[in-house]
């Protein structure tokens, strides 16, 4: 008798072939996506990490040239700080958020001693009397008085405090708006890394 025996048990039942291929393709897409995400993480720059972690804004372009008056009456020019990482912080003594972050700025400047780094605090105050009342003469901050608000206008600063990071070649890298925790280790590591570039 030819043909299959009706009593022979059937093999394991299999679903439609197209379903098999849908599952295979879906698994491949998932794996490729995971690999792409890992590769993207590997390409993140030190700036992009701070953008994601601390809400910094990524910048790229020459830093606008600014000059202001130092406590000794001499002119402070941003161009004179070329070759150093410059942390430009726009602030004023009458600004409560600025006063709140001042201890962290002092701590940051002290932490960065020995690194080619300058923390340039650009004050929007009208005179040195208010500044001297808040900050003693001996400080790690380089303070400049911007009475005409020319520096603030060049950077488009409208709300204090506002901070810019400039690399050793004089290019803008990051912008921070409002108060930040400048004692955050991620910022220290970033600034130390930036100081080794070029």
C-alpha positions in Angstrom: 0.0 0.0 0.0 1.5 3.2 -1.1 1.1 6.7 0.5 1.4 7.7 4.1 0.0 5.5 6.8 -3.0 7.3 8.4 -1.8 6.0 11.7 1.7 7.5 11.5 1.9 10.4 14.0 2.5 13.8 12.3 5.8 15.7 13.0 5.8 18.9 15.1 3.4 21.5 13.8 5.1 24.5 12.4 3.6 28.0 11.9 3.6 29.9 8.6 7.1 30.4 7.1 6.5 34.2 6.8 6.1 34.5 10.6 9.5 32.8 11.1 11.2 35.4 8.9 9.4 38.3 10.6 10.8 37.2 13.9 14.3 36.8 12.5 14.3 40.3 10.9 12.8 41.8 14.1 15.6 40.3 16.1 18.3 41.5 13.7 16.9 45.1 13.7 16.9 45.1 17.5 20.6 43.9 17.6 21.7 46.4 15.0 20.0 49.2 16.9 21.7 48.2 20.1 25.1 48.2 18.4 24.4 51.6 16.8 23.6 53.1 20.2 26.8 51.7 21.7 28.9 53.1 18.8 27.2 56.5 19.2 28.0 56.5 22.9 31.6 55.8 22.0 31.6 58.9 19.7 30.2 61.3 22.2 32.4 64.3 22.8 33.2 65.6 26.3 31.0 68.6 25.4 28.0 66.4 24.5 28.2 64.6 27.8 27.8 67.9 29.6 25.1 69.0 27.3 23.1 65.9 28.2 24.0 65.8 31.9 23.9 69.5 32.9 21.9 71.2 30.1 24.9 73.1 28.6 24.5 74.5 25.1 27.1 73.4 22.6 28.9 76.2 20.8 31.4 76.4 18.0 32.9 79.6 16.7 35.4 82.3 17.6 34.9 83.9 21.0 33.9 87.6 20.6 36.8 89.8 21.7 36.0 91.7 24.9 37.9 94.0 27.3 37.1 95.4 30.7 38.8 97.2 33.6 40.6 95.1 36.3 40.7 96.0 40.0 44.1 97.6 39.5 42.7 99.9 36.8 44.4 98.1 33.9 42.6 96.7 30.9 41.8 93.0 30.8 41.6 91.7 27.3 40.3 88.2 26.4 42.9 88.0 23.7 45.6 88.3 26.3 44.4 84.9 27.8 44.9 83.0 24.5 46.6 79.6 25.3 44.5 79.1 28.4 41.0 77.7 28.9 38.9 80.7 29.9 35.7 80.4 31.9 33.8 83.7 31.3 31.2 84.2 34.0 28.8 87.2 33.6 27.5 88.2 37.0 26.7 91.1 39.3 26.6 91.7 43.1 22.9 92.7 42.9 22.0 89.4 41.3 20.9 86.8 43.9 21.6 83.7 41.7 25.0 85.1 41.0 25.7 85.5 44.7 24.5 82.0 45.3 27.0 80.4 42.8 29.9 82.6 43.9 31.3 80.0 46.5 31.3 77.3 43.8 33.1 79.6 41.4 35.8 80.3 43.9 36.1 76.6 44.6 36.4 75.8 40.9 39.1 78.4 40.4 41.0 77.0 43.4 40.6 73.4 42.1 42.0 74.4 38.7 45.3 75.9 40.1 48.2 74.5 38.2 46.2 74.1 35.0 46.3 76.7 32.1 42.9 78.0 33.1 41.4 81.4 34.0 38.1 82.1 35.6 37.2 85.5 34.3 34.3 87.0 36.3 32.8 89.9 34.3 30.8 92.1 36.6 27.9 94.2 35.4 28.1 96.4 38.5 28.5 100.1 38.3 31.6 100.4 40.6 34.3 98.4 42.4 32.8 99.4 45.8 30.1 96.7 45.6 32.5 94.1 44.3 35.1 94.7 47.0 32.3 94.5 49.6 31.6 90.9 48.4 35.0 89.6 47.2 38.2 90.1 49.0 41.3 91.4 47.1 43.0 88.0 47.3 41.1 85.6 45.1 41.7 83.0 42.4 39.1 84.8 40.2 40.1 87.3 37.6 37.5 90.0 38.0 36.7 92.6 35.3 34.2 95.5 35.5 32.0 95.9 32.5 30.3 99.2 33.4 29.3 99.9 29.8 27.9 96.4 29.4 29.9 96.1 26.1 31.1 92.5 26.9 27.6 91.4 27.8 26.2 92.8 24.5 28.9 91.1 22.5 27.9 87.8 24.0 24.2 88.5 23.8 23.9 88.0 27.6 20.5 89.1 28.9 20.1 87.0 32.0 22.6 86.7 34.8 24.5 84.6 35.6 25.6 83.2 32.3 28.9 81.4 31.6 30.9 80.5 28.6 33.8 78.1 28.1 36.5 79.1 25.7 39.3 76.8 24.6 43.0 77.6 24.3 42.6 78.6 20.7 40.0 81.2 21.5 36.9 79.2 20.4 33.6 79.0 22.2 32.8 75.5 23.3 29.9 75.6 25.9 27.4 78.0 27.3 25.6 77.7 30.7 22.6 79.8 31.6 21.6 80.3 35.2 23.2 78.9 38.4 25.3 75.7 38.1 27.0 73.5 40.5 30.6 74.3 39.6 31.9 71.7 42.0 30.6 68.9 39.9 33.4 66.5 39.1 32.3 66.1 35.5 33.0 69.8 34.9 36.4 69.6 36.5 37.3 66.6 34.4 36.1 68.3 31.2 38.1 71.5 31.9 41.2 69.5 32.7 40.8 67.6 29.4 40.2 70.8 27.5 43.4 72.3 28.9 45.4 69.5 27.3 44.0 70.1 23.9 46.2 72.0 21.4 
